Amino acid sequence: MLVLDLRWLLFGFLLILIVVVAVAVGVDRRLRRRALLSMEKMLPVLERAPFGWLVLDDNLVYHYANPCARRLLGLTAASGPLPDEEWVYHLDDDRATAWQGDTSGCYRSVLLPSKQIVRWWVIPGGDLSTEPALSFSKGSEQRLTTVFMLDVTTQQRAERAARFLISDLSHELRTPIATILTHLEVLSLPNISEEISQQSLRFLKEESRRMARLVNDMLEFGRLETSTEMESRPVDLLALVEEAMAQITSQAEERQMALSLEADTPLPPVIGDPDRLRRVFLNLLDNAVKFSRPGDRVVVSLRRGEQGIECAVCDSGPGIPPEHLPHVTRRFYRVEPEKTEGSGLGLALVEEILRRHQSHLEIESRTQGEETGTCARFVLPLMEANEE
């Protein structure tokens, strides 16, 4: 009787074990099915994601790359071997490090051949066969490594521009600050003559104005370099140029110079930031008037061309010597710093603003012959061309 009870007890135990295993298998299948459905729902999201998502194995063969990852890394297919590029070696190093037990993964910023800067996060994953939704090789024992990446080019350039801004500004402010401090000391001396006092006051005013121009131009330059977007809307270029010329007219009259405008009419609107474009013409007109002689003339022309509105600001001044011409758009570069006022940022600002408007500044100058002078030319895209 005792033997019979033990048999039934063993049978009951086995029956319970079978039930438990069956339930576990059922739950596992449900979980796998739910995970698969979840993955299938996630894939369309990852396809449209603004960040890169890459899955690769130990042989550096990627089994999936979403469109953003393919664009950033220059990959032409959704799967395949990674190219033989320097950044791939860095990625392989980070993949190996991530599998050495650091569950937080590896971070790195990399400069790609396209000059884009990408920051990636490499984390170890699971077995390839656990992700059937990605069409991985079934039964493969290769390990899965997942890479998330972001394009940080704009952010890195903005940070670098901010560092250069602070460095350049502090360097350029040293001279006017030193001059101001020197003349303040002179004014504090006893028994100085009225002539010396007036001379020191004049220097203080000039250097203070120079510092104000320098700070304002540097702040504007910094805003341009660190901003990621610029206002873009239809601009009546003819009206904008007339406003800029009106602001410079009194300065031209004081120097006995003639200003004129030549324009095709009607002119179609261009696409851009009106305030920044006005700054372009103001800076070019200011340079033309500042570096010309009494009796010279300045002509602004606006012509409709195949690529857009062809703009030019030309003067009949003495021109820019050839050795200086390649450098005039550099920050703080001045041809004759002792003879002219300015921050040395005028043309650098113009070039940067035009670059943001998909345009390019070209400068021609003649210093010899009967007709001397300088012409600054650029083309602004039309509204309809931009929209297309």
TORDOVEX-689261 format. One line per 10 residues: their letters; for each residue x, y, z of C-alpha. Coordinates in pm, 1 decimal, always signed. Example, Ala and Ser with C-alpha at 12.3 -4.5 7.8 and 13.67 -1.06 7.14 Angstrom:
<pts>
AS	+1230.0,-450.0,+780.0; +1367.0,-106.0,+714.0
</pts>
This chain:
<pts>
MLVLDLRWLL	+0.0,+0.0,+0.0; +283.8,+229.2,+81.3; +450.3,+157.2,-256.6; +126.5,+243.0,-440.1; +102.8,+579.8,-264.9; +458.5,+668.7,-360.2; +384.5,+590.8,-722.9; +81.2,+811.9,-723.8; +280.6,+1084.9,-550.3; +553.1,+1062.7,-812.2
FGFLLILIVV	+294.8,+1066.4,-1090.1; +132.0,+1376.0,-942.4; +466.9,+1550.8,-913.0; +550.2,+1477.2,-1276.0; +206.2,+1596.3,-1381.6; +255.8,+1923.8,-1195.9; +601.9,+1961.7,-1352.0; +458.6,+1907.8,-1699.1; +189.2,+2168.4,-1635.7; +446.5,+2420.2,-1507.6
VAVAVGVDRR	+669.2,+2365.3,-1811.4; +373.0,+2399.5,-2045.2; +265.5,+2722.6,-1880.4; +622.3,+2855.3,-1893.1; +651.9,+2773.5,-2263.1; +319.3,+2939.0,-2330.1; +418.0,+3249.6,-2138.6; +754.3,+3259.1,-2315.5; +585.8,+3233.3,-2654.2; +345.2,+3510.6,-2562.2
LRRRALLSME	+629.5,+3729.0,-2442.5; +828.5,+3659.1,-2757.8; +523.4,+3731.6,-2973.2; +459.4,+4052.5,-2779.2; +825.8,+4153.8,-2811.3; +815.6,+4082.5,-3182.7; +499.1,+4287.0,-3226.6; +654.3,+4564.9,-3021.1; +966.6,+4557.4,-3237.5; +760.4,+4560.4,-3554.9
KMLPVLERAP	+582.7,+4868.4,-3423.1; +911.9,+5034.4,-3331.0; +1081.9,+4983.9,-3666.9; +870.5,+5242.6,-3856.5; +946.8,+5490.6,-3578.4; +1320.4,+5419.1,-3598.1; +1305.2,+5457.4,-3976.2; +1185.6,+5816.8,-3929.6; +1398.1,+5892.7,-3622.4; +1618.0,+6206.4,-3629.2
FGWLVLDDNL	+1905.4,+6004.0,-3482.1; +2110.4,+5723.4,-3635.6; +2055.0,+5361.7,-3529.0; +2296.4,+5090.3,-3638.4; +2315.4,+4717.8,-3550.4; +2637.0,+4529.0,-3626.6; +2804.5,+4200.1,-3542.1; +3156.4,+4108.6,-3431.7; +3277.4,+4103.3,-3793.5; +3174.7,+4469.9,-3841.8
VYHYANPCAR	+2892.7,+4370.7,-4072.9; +2591.9,+4588.1,-4007.0; +2257.0,+4409.0,-4027.9; +2045.8,+4719.0,-4007.6; +2098.7,+5093.5,-4042.1; +1811.2,+5340.1,-4041.2; +1806.9,+5620.8,-4302.5; +1962.9,+5874.0,-4064.7; +2256.1,+5640.5,-3989.5; +2306.5,+5569.5,-4360.1
RLLGLTAASG	+2309.0,+5941.4,-4436.6; +2553.6,+6026.1,-4158.0; +2795.7,+5741.1,-4234.0; +2763.6,+5748.3,-4611.9; +2621.0,+5394.3,-4632.4; +2438.3,+5304.1,-4951.7; +2245.7,+4996.5,-4831.9; +2035.7,+4903.1,-4530.7; +2280.1,+4621.5,-4446.6; +2627.9,+4507.0,-4544.1
PLPDEEWVYH	+2994.5,+4538.8,-4443.2; +3117.7,+4869.7,-4305.4; +3358.5,+5062.0,-4532.6; +3732.4,+5070.0,-4476.9; +3740.3,+5412.0,-4311.6; +3926.9,+5543.2,-4008.9; +3607.8,+5595.7,-3810.4; +3530.2,+5222.3,-3840.3; +3843.8,+5137.9,-3640.3; +3725.1,+5370.6,-3363.5
LDDDRATAWQ	+3384.7,+5205.6,-3375.3; +3544.0,+4860.4,-3347.7; +3746.7,+4973.2,-3044.2; +3433.6,+5104.0,-2875.1; +3243.1,+4785.3,-2963.1; +3512.3,+4571.4,-2797.9; +3523.3,+4798.6,-2491.1; +3145.4,+4791.2,-2454.8; +3153.5,+4409.6,-2437.4; +3412.9,+4407.2,-2159.4
GDTSGCYRSV	+3144.7,+4444.1,-1893.5; +3075.1,+4818.7,-1901.3; +2697.1,+4817.5,-1936.9; +2687.3,+5195.5,-1978.6; +2848.3,+5161.9,-2320.9; +3104.0,+5388.2,-2487.9; +3072.2,+5747.8,-2607.4; +3285.9,+5913.7,-2871.5; +3278.5,+6214.5,-3107.9; +3421.4,+6140.4,-3454.0
LLPSKQIVRW	+3504.1,+6358.4,-3753.9; +3376.9,+6180.2,-4065.0; +3521.1,+6214.4,-4418.6; +3218.1,+6430.5,-4502.2; +3347.9,+6683.5,-4242.1; +3044.9,+6611.9,-4025.5; +3097.6,+6548.6,-3655.9; +2903.7,+6252.8,-3516.2; +2871.1,+6152.7,-3151.2; +2783.9,+5787.6,-3098.9
WVIPGGDLST	+2685.4,+5564.8,-2808.8; +2786.7,+5199.5,-2842.2; +2612.8,+4944.0,-2620.2; +2626.6,+4562.3,-2612.3; +2312.1,+4383.0,-2725.8; +2181.8,+4025.0,-2734.7; +2194.8,+3727.9,-2971.4; +2117.1,+3805.0,-3334.1; +1852.9,+3536.8,-3347.2; +1645.1,+3719.5,-3086.5
EPALSFSKGS	+1560.4,+4000.6,-3330.6; +1377.8,+3833.8,-3620.9; +1209.2,+4159.7,-3716.9; +1546.5,+4288.5,-3838.3; +1605.0,+3994.6,-4074.6; +1912.5,+3877.0,-3887.0; +2072.7,+3542.2,-3966.5; +1877.3,+3279.1,-3774.4; +2083.9,+3066.8,-3538.9; +2389.1,+3291.6,-3561.3
EQRLTTVFML	+2602.8,+3299.9,-3250.4; +2744.5,+3643.4,-3331.0; +2689.8,+3909.9,-3070.1; +2473.4,+4209.8,-3138.9; +2612.0,+4558.2,-3083.1; +2384.1,+4859.6,-3109.5; +2507.1,+5206.5,-3202.7; +2305.8,+5525.1,-3158.8; +2444.9,+5840.3,-3319.2; +2370.0,+6211.2,-3348.6
DVTTQQRAER	+2496.8,+6476.6,-3588.2; +2661.5,+6734.2,-3358.1; +2838.1,+6930.0,-3633.8; +2644.0,+7251.2,-3577.5; +2677.7,+7228.9,-3200.1; +3054.1,+7165.6,-3215.5; +3108.9,+7450.2,-3462.1; +2901.6,+7686.1,-3248.3; +3106.0,+7596.4,-2939.4; +3431.4,+7644.2,-3130.1
AARFLISDLS	+3310.9,+7978.3,-3268.0; +3221.1,+8092.3,-2916.0; +3571.4,+8003.7,-2792.4; +3731.5,+8190.7,-3081.6; +3500.2,+8485.7,-3020.7; +3609.5,+8522.5,-2658.9; +3976.1,+8472.3,-2746.9; +3975.7,+8721.0,-3035.3; +3775.3,+8980.9,-2847.6; +4003.1,+8972.0,-2543.8
HELRTPIATI	+4307.6,+9002.7,-2769.6; +4170.9,+9295.2,-2969.9; +4052.5,+9485.5,-2661.2; +4397.2,+9494.1,-2504.3; +4526.1,+9784.3,-2716.1; +4233.8,+10027.7,-2668.6; +4213.9,+9943.5,-2296.4; +4586.3,+10006.7,-2256.5; +4553.7,+10337.7,-2442.3; +4259.3,+10447.3,-2226.1
LTHLEVLSLP	+4442.1,+10360.0,-1904.5; +4751.1,+10550.5,-2021.0; +4560.8,+10869.2,-2098.2; +4363.4,+10846.5,-1775.5; +4698.4,+10845.8,-1597.2; +4805.5,+11146.9,-1803.7; +4491.4,+11338.5,-1708.6; +4554.3,+11265.4,-1340.8; +4899.5,+11428.2,-1354.0; +4926.1,+11773.8,-1192.1
NISEEISQQS	+5003.5,+12084.2,-1393.9; +4944.1,+11935.3,-1741.5; +4884.2,+12182.4,-2020.2; +4544.3,+12240.4,-2174.8; +4674.6,+12113.0,-2507.1; +4785.3,+11780.7,-2360.5; +4459.9,+11750.2,-2168.4; +4252.5,+11801.4,-2482.5; +4470.0,+11556.7,-2674.9; +4423.9,+11289.7,-2408.8
LRFLKEESRR	+4048.0,+11348.1,-2405.5; +4041.5,+11308.3,-2783.5; +4230.7,+10979.1,-2757.7; +3991.3,+10858.2,-2488.1; +3689.9,+10931.9,-2707.6; +3843.9,+10766.6,-3013.1; +3945.1,+10450.6,-2826.7; +3608.1,+10431.8,-2650.7; +3428.7,+10450.3,-2985.1; +3667.1,+10188.7,-3123.1
MARLVNDMLE	+3589.4,+9955.4,-2832.5; +3215.6,+10006.6,-2878.9; +3238.9,+9924.7,-3251.3; +3459.1,+9627.2,-3180.5; +3227.7,+9482.4,-2915.9; +2914.2,+9539.0,-3126.6; +3070.0,+9383.5,-3437.9; +3208.1,+9088.6,-3243.7; +2871.0,+9023.9,-3081.4; +2704.7,+9033.0,-3422.7
FGRLETSTEM	+2970.9,+8803.4,-3563.9; +2928.7,+8569.5,-3268.7; +2552.1,+8557.3,-3314.4; +2602.5,+8468.2,-3679.9; +2855.1,+8192.2,-3614.1; +2672.5,+8033.6,-3322.1; +2319.0,+8052.3,-3460.7; +2183.4,+7746.3,-3638.8; +1903.8,+7921.0,-3827.4; +1846.6,+8256.4,-3992.3
ESRPVDLLAL	+1523.1,+8432.1,-4072.5; +1420.0,+8367.8,-4429.0; +1138.0,+8556.4,-4596.9; +1070.2,+8755.2,-4916.6; +1272.6,+9076.9,-4928.3; +1219.5,+9383.4,-5149.4; +1587.6,+9434.3,-5227.7; +1544.2,+9768.3,-5406.3; +1370.3,+9927.2,-5106.3; +1627.0,+9776.6,-4870.7
VEEAMAQITS	+1920.9,+9920.4,-5068.1; +1757.3,+10262.6,-5083.7; +1726.6,+10259.6,-4703.4; +2093.4,+10164.3,-4664.2; +2204.8,+10438.4,-4902.5; +1994.3,+10694.6,-4714.9; +2182.6,+10607.1,-4393.9; +2520.8,+10660.1,-4558.9; +2434.0,+10974.4,-4757.4; +2543.3,+11227.0,-4493.1
QAEERQMALS	+2879.6,+11054.0,-4454.0; +2930.9,+11064.2,-4831.3; +2834.9,+11432.7,-4849.8; +3087.6,+11519.3,-4578.5; +3358.5,+11356.6,-4789.5; +3225.0,+11524.2,-5106.0; +3143.7,+11196.2,-5275.6; +2855.1,+11101.1,-5505.8; +2625.1,+10803.8,-5441.3; +2408.9,+10653.0,-5715.1
LEADTPLPPV	+2187.7,+10349.5,-5765.2; +2142.0,+10156.9,-6090.0; +1872.6,+9888.6,-6081.8; +1656.6,+9685.0,-6315.4; +1288.3,+9740.1,-6247.4; +1080.0,+9570.7,-6144.6; +1297.7,+9342.3,-5934.3; +1152.1,+9015.4,-5802.5; +1188.5,+8956.8,-5427.2; +1480.5,+8759.4,-5289.6
IGDPDRLRRV	+1477.0,+8519.4,-4994.6; +1669.3,+8620.4,-4684.0; +1697.9,+8807.9,-4357.8; +1628.9,+9176.8,-4432.0; +1823.5,+9309.0,-4132.6; +2130.6,+9104.2,-4218.3; +2112.4,+9192.2,-4588.3; +2083.4,+9560.1,-4496.3; +2399.0,+9512.9,-4289.3; +2575.3,+9376.7,-4598.0
FLNLLDNAVK	+2503.6,+9687.1,-4804.5; +2576.7,+9923.7,-4514.3; +2917.2,+9766.9,-4453.3; +3008.4,+9770.3,-4822.5; +2894.0,+10131.7,-4863.0; +3076.0,+10236.8,-4545.7; +3398.3,+10080.3,-4673.8; +3358.9,+10241.1,-5015.2; +3306.9,+10586.8,-4865.1; +3570.6,+10546.9,-4594.3
FSRPGDRVVV	+3852.5,+10439.9,-4826.6; +3772.9,+10673.4,-5117.0; +3880.0,+11031.6,-5182.2; +3685.7,+11356.5,-5213.3; +3531.7,+11367.1,-5558.9; +3513.9,+10988.9,-5597.5; +3183.7,+10814.4,-5669.6; +3011.4,+10503.7,-5538.1; +2764.3,+10309.3,-5753.4; +2531.0,+10035.7,-5632.4
SLRRGEQGIE	+2389.2,+9815.9,-5908.4; +2112.2,+9553.6,-5892.6; +2066.0,+9342.4,-6206.2; +1849.3,+9040.2,-6266.3; +2059.8,+8743.5,-6382.0; +2010.5,+8374.2,-6447.9; +2106.1,+8273.7,-6091.7; +1930.7,+8560.0,-5909.7; +1985.8,+8929.3,-5839.6; +2341.6,+9029.6,-5927.4
CAVCDSGPGI	+2449.4,+9290.5,-5673.2; +2755.9,+9514.2,-5688.3; +2895.7,+9803.0,-5483.9; +3169.1,+9977.4,-5681.8; +3377.0,+10286.7,-5608.1; +3632.7,+10494.4,-5797.1; +3869.8,+10514.3,-5499.4; +4241.7,+10432.4,-5490.1; +4177.4,+10056.6,-5476.4; +4320.1,+9781.4,-5259.7
PPEHLPHVTR	+4684.3,+9677.6,-5316.1; +4706.9,+9323.8,-5463.0; +4901.5,+9187.7,-5165.0; +4616.0,+9281.2,-4931.3; +4323.3,+9168.3,-5148.1; +4325.3,+8796.5,-5047.9; +4311.8,+8889.0,-4677.2; +4052.9,+9166.8,-4655.0; +3773.1,+8931.6,-4541.4; +3976.2,+8795.3,-4251.7
RFYRVEPEKT	+3865.1,+8899.4,-3906.4; +4044.0,+9210.1,-3772.0; +4243.2,+9256.8,-4093.8; +4285.7,+9621.5,-4188.7; +4486.8,+9747.8,-4485.2; +4585.7,+10076.4,-4318.8; +4499.3,+10045.4,-3947.2; +4671.0,+10370.2,-3856.4; +4475.9,+10577.7,-4112.0; +4120.7,+10444.3,-4085.4
EGSGLGLALV	+3871.1,+10375.0,-3811.6; +3698.6,+10042.5,-3784.9; +3701.8,+9705.6,-3616.1; +3841.6,+9507.1,-3907.4; +3526.6,+9293.9,-3905.8; +3316.2,+9466.9,-4171.8; +3399.0,+9243.9,-4467.7; +3420.5,+8932.7,-4248.7; +3061.9,+8998.6,-4142.4; +2956.3,+9053.7,-4502.6
EEILRRHQSH	+3112.9,+8726.5,-4613.4; +2950.8,+8528.4,-4330.3; +2605.7,+8679.6,-4390.0; +2626.9,+8605.7,-4763.1; +2738.2,+8250.0,-4691.0; +2423.1,+8206.3,-4480.7; +2226.0,+8327.3,-4784.5; +2388.2,+8070.1,-5018.1; +2592.9,+8345.0,-5179.3; +2960.8,+8431.9,-5214.2
LEIESRTQGE	+3146.5,+8763.2,-5196.5; +3386.6,+8845.7,-5481.0; +3611.1,+9152.3,-5461.5; +3796.8,+9308.1,-5754.1; +4025.4,+9608.5,-5725.7; +4248.2,+9825.2,-5943.7; +4521.3,+10047.0,-5803.8; +4684.5,+10158.8,-6129.5; +4572.6,+10314.3,-6455.2; +4324.9,+10587.1,-6533.9
ETGTCARFVL	+4034.8,+10406.7,-6366.7; +4104.8,+10279.4,-6016.9; +3860.1,+10148.0,-5762.1; +3708.7,+9846.0,-5593.1; +3401.7,+9635.6,-5675.6; +3231.1,+9394.9,-5435.3; +2994.5,+9153.6,-5613.7; +2755.9,+8877.6,-5506.8; +2434.1,+8708.7,-5623.0; +2121.2,+8665.6,-5408.7
PLMEANEE	+1880.2,+8381.2,-5499.2; +1528.2,+8467.8,-5606.5; +1226.5,+8367.1,-5401.4; +1075.8,+8140.6,-5668.0; +1406.4,+7963.0,-5729.2; +1444.6,+7898.6,-5355.9; +1094.4,+7757.3,-5325.5; +1149.8,+7514.7,-5610.7
</pts>
